[in-house]
């Protein structure tokens, strides 16, 4: 079993940047695809980005393409989400999650982090 701890959220002005981190414990990390989801108040959970276990494959929601970058450092058991050119509509609680690449792309995961709040002011 893998346990996840999200961090890096905060308040930023529109156009600014943040980098989220997700530290994982457990030996299964390097074989697990990882993803970032977000949920804004009153809205459904949305898949933001996914990365395969070896970091070769990535996938992004259309709304964040060319602005967000997912990456991972398997030596540190950590996955990152670099968010640039942030917009007020990016405001949400962001969760990292793990599972298989295909399931994550369908919005399904095996385990979650606790979430970190990102607020973008206009």
Secondary structure as a PSIPRED ss2 file (coil, helix, strand):
# PSIPRED VFORMAT (PSIPRED V4.0)

   1 X C   1.000  0.000  0.000
   2 X C   1.000  0.000  0.000
   3 X E   0.000  0.000  1.000
   4 X E   0.000  0.000  1.000
   5 X E   0.000  0.000  1.000
   6 X E   0.000  0.000  1.000
   7 X E   0.000  0.000  1.000
   8 X C   1.000  0.000  0.000
   9 X C   1.000  0.000  0.000
  10 X E   0.000  0.000  1.000
  11 X E   0.000  0.000  1.000
  12 X E   0.000  0.000  1.000
  13 X E   0.000  0.000  1.000
  14 X C   1.000  0.000  0.000
  15 X C   1.000  0.000  0.000
  16 X C   1.000  0.000  0.000
  17 X C   1.000  0.000  0.000
  18 X E   0.000  0.000  1.000
  19 X E   0.000  0.000  1.000
  20 X E   0.000  0.000  1.000
  21 X E   0.000  0.000  1.000
  22 X E   0.000  0.000  1.000
  23 X E   0.000  0.000  1.000
  24 X E   0.000  0.000  1.000
  25 X E   0.000  0.000  1.000
  26 X C   1.000  0.000  0.000
  27 X C   1.000  0.000  0.000
  28 X C   1.000  0.000  0.000
  29 X H   0.000  1.000  0.000
  30 X H   0.000  1.000  0.000
  31 X H   0.000  1.000  0.000
  32 X C   1.000  0.000  0.000
  33 X E   0.000  0.000  1.000
  34 X E   0.000  0.000  1.000
  35 X E   0.000  0.000  1.000
  36 X E   0.000  0.000  1.000
  37 X E   0.000  0.000  1.000
  38 X E   0.000  0.000  1.000
  39 X E   0.000  0.000  1.000
  40 X C   1.000  0.000  0.000
  41 X C   1.000  0.000  0.000
  42 X C   1.000  0.000  0.000
  43 X C   1.000  0.000  0.000
  44 X C   1.000  0.000  0.000
  45 X C   1.000  0.000  0.000
  46 X E   0.000  0.000  1.000
  47 X E   0.000  0.000  1.000
  48 X E   0.000  0.000  1.000
  49 X E   0.000  0.000  1.000
  50 X E   0.000  0.000  1.000
  51 X E   0.000  0.000  1.000
  52 X C   1.000  0.000  0.000
  53 X C   1.000  0.000  0.000
  54 X C   1.000  0.000  0.000
  55 X C   1.000  0.000  0.000
  56 X C   1.000  0.000  0.000
  57 X C   1.000  0.000  0.000
  58 X E   0.000  0.000  1.000
  59 X E   0.000  0.000  1.000
  60 X E   0.000  0.000  1.000
  61 X C   1.000  0.000  0.000
  62 X C   1.000  0.000  0.000
  63 X C   1.000  0.000  0.000
  64 X C   1.000  0.000  0.000
  65 X C   1.000  0.000  0.000
  66 X C   1.000  0.000  0.000
  67 X C   1.000  0.000  0.000
  68 X E   0.000  0.000  1.000
  69 X E   0.000  0.000  1.000
  70 X E   0.000  0.000  1.000
  71 X E   0.000  0.000  1.000
  72 X E   0.000  0.000  1.000
  73 X E   0.000  0.000  1.000
  74 X C   1.000  0.000  0.000
  75 X C   1.000  0.000  0.000
  76 X C   1.000  0.000  0.000
  77 X C   1.000  0.000  0.000
  78 X E   0.000  0.000  1.000
  79 X E   0.000  0.000  1.000
  80 X E   0.000  0.000  1.000
  81 X E   0.000  0.000  1.000
  82 X E   0.000  0.000  1.000
  83 X E   0.000  0.000  1.000
  84 X C   1.000  0.000  0.000
  85 X C   1.000  0.000  0.000
  86 X C   1.000  0.000  0.000
  87 X C   1.000  0.000  0.000
  88 X H   0.000  1.000  0.000
  89 X H   0.000  1.000  0.000
  90 X H   0.000  1.000  0.000
  91 X C   1.000  0.000  0.000
  92 X E   0.000  0.000  1.000
  93 X E   0.000  0.000  1.000
  94 X E   0.000  0.000  1.000
  95 X E   0.000  0.000  1.000
  96 X E   0.000  0.000  1.000
  97 X E   0.000  0.000  1.000
  98 X E   0.000  0.000  1.000
  99 X E   0.000  0.000  1.000
 100 X C   1.000  0.000  0.000
 101 X H   0.000  1.000  0.000
 102 X H   0.000  1.000  0.000
 103 X H   0.000  1.000  0.000
 104 X H   0.000  1.000  0.000
 105 X H   0.000  1.000  0.000
 106 X C   1.000  0.000  0.000
 107 X C   1.000  0.000  0.000
 108 X C   1.000  0.000  0.000
 109 X C   1.000  0.000  0.000
 110 X C   1.000  0.000  0.000
 111 X E   0.000  0.000  1.000
 112 X E   0.000  0.000  1.000
 113 X C   1.000  0.000  0.000
 114 X C   1.000  0.000  0.000
 115 X C   1.000  0.000  0.000
 116 X E   0.000  0.000  1.000
 117 X E   0.000  0.000  1.000
 118 X E   0.000  0.000  1.000
 119 X E   0.000  0.000  1.000
 120 X E   0.000  0.000  1.000
 121 X E   0.000  0.000  1.000
 122 X C   1.000  0.000  0.000
